[in-house]
Amino acid sequence: MKTLGQYLKACREKTGETQLNVAHYLGYNSPQFISNVERSICGPALETVEAWCGYVGANRKLVLKLMVKTYEEKVAESLKGGRVRNARPKIPKLCRGRKNRR
């Protein structure tokens, strides 16, 4: 797998789950959160990673590797020739989504 999003999508599809099912399981109203992560627009909210992995049968060690790889690539993009391009490097944003309010 190339990206975390692609891996999570492949796991979801292998289990036959929809984005909406995963979103509801994680407590979100809309599948947009899942879609954004699968398209690598943003990373998953850290508080959802364990539940997400369990629900779609994702390998936790591989998910961790892919998350670290993504973070490392983003930081490397911000550093040019040993200098910081911006005062604050862009860190992969986390999707927050709207959780169901019960």
PLY file of the C-alpha trace (Angstrom):
ply
format ascii 1.0
element vertex 102
property float x
property float y
property float z
element edge 101
property int vertex1
property int vertex2
end_header
0.00 0.00 0.00
1.15 3.47 -0.79
-0.71 5.57 1.76
-2.55 5.11 5.04
-5.80 6.13 3.37
-5.39 3.57 0.59
-4.63 0.85 3.15
-7.65 1.67 5.33
-9.87 1.76 2.24
-8.59 -1.65 1.10
-9.27 -3.10 4.56
-12.76 -1.60 4.60
-13.58 -2.94 1.15
-12.20 -6.39 2.06
-14.65 -6.59 4.98
-17.51 -5.36 2.80
-18.18 -2.32 4.96
-19.32 1.03 3.59
-17.87 4.40 4.49
-21.16 5.18 6.21
-20.96 2.05 8.38
-17.41 2.87 9.46
-18.39 6.49 10.15
-21.33 5.44 12.31
-19.19 2.90 14.17
-16.68 5.65 14.97
-19.48 7.98 16.09
-19.68 10.29 13.08
-22.84 11.44 11.31
-21.40 11.52 7.82
-19.10 9.32 5.73
-17.22 12.47 4.63
-14.69 11.94 7.44
-13.89 8.44 6.16
-13.72 9.66 2.55
-11.27 12.44 3.49
-8.95 10.00 5.25
-9.13 7.44 2.44
-8.22 10.15 -0.10
-5.35 11.34 2.13
-6.85 14.81 2.52
-6.21 14.45 6.22
-5.21 11.81 8.72
-7.53 10.01 11.09
-8.25 11.53 14.47
-5.92 9.81 16.90
-8.77 8.84 19.20
-10.38 6.83 16.37
-7.37 4.85 15.13
-7.70 1.86 17.49
-11.44 1.44 16.90
-11.04 1.94 13.15
-8.31 -0.71 12.93
-10.42 -3.17 14.89
-13.54 -2.56 12.83
-11.94 -3.07 9.42
-9.30 -5.60 10.50
-6.33 -3.34 9.77
-2.87 -4.35 11.01
-2.07 -1.91 13.82
1.70 -2.06 13.29
1.32 -1.26 9.59
-1.08 1.60 10.38
1.49 3.03 12.79
4.24 2.72 10.16
2.10 4.47 7.55
1.16 7.26 9.96
4.82 7.85 10.88
5.81 7.73 7.19
3.19 10.35 6.31
4.29 12.62 9.15
7.95 12.19 8.23
7.26 13.09 4.58
5.32 16.22 5.56
8.10 17.41 7.88
10.74 16.67 5.22
8.77 18.78 2.72
8.93 21.67 5.17
12.69 21.44 5.56
14.79 22.57 2.64
18.59 22.26 2.78
18.63 22.13 6.58
16.57 25.31 6.87
13.01 25.62 7.95
11.02 27.03 5.06
8.24 28.32 7.28
8.35 29.22 10.94
5.77 26.47 11.54
6.10 23.35 9.39
2.86 21.95 8.05
1.93 18.90 10.04
-0.65 16.53 8.61
-3.96 17.77 9.88
-6.30 15.40 11.61
-9.88 15.06 10.58
-12.16 16.07 13.36
-15.52 15.42 11.77
-18.72 15.83 13.70
-19.42 13.15 16.20
-22.94 12.06 16.92
-24.39 13.79 19.92
-26.51 11.45 21.96
0 1
1 2
2 3
3 4
4 5
5 6
6 7
7 8
8 9
9 10
10 11
11 12
12 13
13 14
14 15
15 16
16 17
17 18
18 19
19 20
20 21
21 22
22 23
23 24
24 25
25 26
26 27
27 28
28 29
29 30
30 31
31 32
32 33
33 34
34 35
35 36
36 37
37 38
38 39
39 40
40 41
41 42
42 43
43 44
44 45
45 46
46 47
47 48
48 49
49 50
50 51
51 52
52 53
53 54
54 55
55 56
56 57
57 58
58 59
59 60
60 61
61 62
62 63
63 64
64 65
65 66
66 67
67 68
68 69
69 70
70 71
71 72
72 73
73 74
74 75
75 76
76 77
77 78
78 79
79 80
80 81
81 82
82 83
83 84
84 85
85 86
86 87
87 88
88 89
89 90
90 91
91 92
92 93
93 94
94 95
95 96
96 97
97 98
98 99
99 100
100 101
